[in-house]
C-alpha cells in the first residue's frame, strides 16, 4: 500500500524543474507592501525614483530621446509582464508547456478587446498600445488588425482563427453599441481551451476549480454590465450551455443568474461555490458603475486566488499563483503610474 502511494506521489522531472524555477522567479516579484508604498509616493517623478526591481529600472533607464511618462512606463511594465509569461513557456515542455501556452492566450484576448473597443468607438489604434506578444504566440496578425476600419473587418480577421465562434456576437454588439457580447464569447473560448489543458495536469481538480472561479467572475461581470446597460441578454441565453460548461455548473444555474434581478443576484452566488464573488459586487450593483464593478471583482479574485494557491507551495496551484501575481503586478504598476500622472491622491488609488 505504502509503495503504491509513494509511486503515485512521485513528480516528473519536468514538473520539479518548472516549480523550482517558479519559486526562484517569484523572488523578483513585488510584495503587496511595496506596491502600496509606491501608491503613496507624492507624484509621478517620485514614483519612478522609488520603483525598484532590476527589470523595470534597466528598461526605463534605457529609454532615450523621450521623456518617460505614464504611457511609456506602462509599456515597460507590459514588456516585463509578457516576457515573464513567455519565458516560462520557452523553458517548459510537454503538457505543462501546453497549459502555459493556453494561459498565454489571455494576452492575445486582451489585445483583441483593445482593438474591438477602439473600432466600436471609431478611434484609431496602433500596435504600440497593445501588449507586446511575440508573433509566434499569436493566432491573429495585429499589425493588420489595428489598421482595419470597422467591427465587420475585425470579424473578418477573426473568422479563420480559433476565435471564429465569436462571429455571431458581432451583430448583437453593434445593436447594443457595446463590445461585451463579443468579449463574452472570446473569454468563453479562452477559458474552455485553458480548462482542457488544465485537466491534463496532475492535481488537475485544484487547478480546474481555480480557473473556473476566475471564469465565473468574468461571467458575472459581463452579465451585470449588460444588465446595467438595460440591454437584452440574448447572447448569454444562446451560449448558456457553453458558459455552464466553463463554470462547471448546470445550465439552469446560469439561466437563474440571467433572470435574477440585480438586488437578488448576490444571493444566488452566496449559495454556490462562487460565494466570494458576492461580497465584491455589491457596491458596483448599488452604483450601477461598470468600472467600480470591474475593479471590485479583480480585487476579490486576487484575494481568492492567494488564499487558495499559496497553501501548497510545492503543488501545481503555486504555478497559477505566480502567473496571476505577475499579471496583477503589471496591472497595479500601470494603475499607479497613470494615477500619479493625473495627480490623484494616495487614498484615491485602489490597487487590484
WOFENGI-V235865 format. One line per field, one symbol per residue. ss: DSSP state (@ for helix, = for strand, . for the rest). Layout:
# WOFENGI-V235865
ss = ???
This chain:
# WOFENGI-V235865
ss = .@@@@@@@@...@@@@@@@@@@@@@@.....@@@@@@@@....@@@@@@@...@@@@@@@@........@@@@@@@@@@@@@@@@@@@@@@..@@@@@@@@@@@@@@@@@@@@@@@@@@@......@@@.....@@@....@@@@.....@@@@@@@@@....@@@..@@@@@@@@...@@@@@@@@@@@@@@@@@@@.....@@@@@@@@@@@@@@@@@@@@@@@@@.....@@@@@.@@@@@@@@...@@@@@@@@@.....@@@@@@....@@@@...@@@@@@..@@@@@@@@@@@@@@@@@@@@.......@@@@@@@@@@@@@@@@@@@@@@@@@@...@@@....
